[in-house]
Amino acid sequence: MNELMTSSRIKIEPVQNSKIHEIDFDNLVFGRKFSDHMVVMEYENGAWSTPVIKPYGPIEITPAMNSLHYGQAIFEGMKAFYVDEETIHLFRPEVHFERLNNTARRMCIPEMDYETFIVGLEELIKLDHQFVPKKEGTALYIRPFIFASDDLLAARSSNKFSYYIITSPVGAYYPEGFNPVSLTTTDNYVRAVVGGTGEAKTAGNYAASFLPAREAQEAGYTQVLWLDAKERKYIEEVGTMNIHFLIDDVVITPELTGSILPGITRRSVIQLAKDWGYKVEERKITIDEVFEASENGSLKEVFGSGTAAVISPVGRIHHQGKTINIGTGKIGDFAKRLFDEITGMQYGRVEDPYGWIHPVKVQ
Ligand SMILES: Cc1ncc(COP(=O)(O)O)c(C=O)c1O
């Protein structure tokens, strides 16, 4: 195999034959196809190794591997956007990095430094830049993840860890326009408790939400709207999105209590809303307050925020036998403005006064 050494001393083992021809860029399905390469780094004897970029492919694991049994596994989700033949944009990678390290601390996984994270990612993007799709709304989804790799059945933190970054070209989230999602609360399950792992991006949080999500879908709703685990009345978040309410002209977002994932899109929404002159309240908000606002006509918009869809309008909420409808079946003006501004920066059409965009020169 041909080995290259980059200026940053990352070793690259390039593929012999690219799989780019296998990608149907007109019909991209989320997370099905992957780019040619991946970043790999191992932690052993108290230190991370130098990252290596290798061909994407199966990896060898042992049946006793810690993360398979005890779930010591964490991840991030971010995107790269095509701007032109020379430029790819990453959106707020340093905040994703911070969240990865915060998650790592909670899950007893060793942290890494920003240089290692960003250099590995940039080199991967440069090498696989042709996998970044070009059409409006498309992106290269980036999945950094770390799992415990001790070959030992012991319910305690592993001493060995593996870090990977894989990437996948993904299609436009809204090929036929914005379809508002419908949400339901659930009396049977909770997502996270304060003091638990809700604010960490760790595998088990998602596994535990699959059954409630399936039941919500069987009942005709897109996703579960999670309420707090203790009093079951304060709104927390949705499957893979944070949630925001426009009541009169105030933007209300559930405050980060420790059981909610601190979304990077959420943070961007709050910043933009403030800078546009909106009153923004990060506070506890009950499901009853939202239903009352709907009844008295002050609930203007409800939308979710997350890396996958950026902004998702919510059209219907069900709670304990009652349902409210929000808006007219289309995305609201405020949510649309946020969507246009954030995606505008991501694709390089709108100026970024915040330093959220991290350009990568690929040529
Ligand atoms: C549980 C959960 N909440 C919220 C979000 C939104 O976070 P972000 O805006 O950083 O993608 C995600 C997605 O990462 C998530 O998995």
The ligand as an ORCA input file, in Angstrom:
! r2SCAN-3c Opt
* xyz 0 1
  C     -30.711     13.941     21.498
  C     -30.348     15.056     20.588
  N     -30.829     16.284     20.842
  C     -30.513     17.348     20.063
  C     -29.687     17.202     18.961
  C     -29.319     18.408     18.137
  O     -27.975     18.729     18.335
  P     -27.100     19.437     17.204
  O     -27.796     20.720     16.891
  O     -25.782     19.648     17.834
  O     -27.065     18.515     16.037
  C     -29.189     15.935     18.643
  C     -28.305     15.736     17.482
  O     -27.127     15.738     17.623
  C     -29.514     14.837     19.489
  O     -29.026     13.609     19.222
*
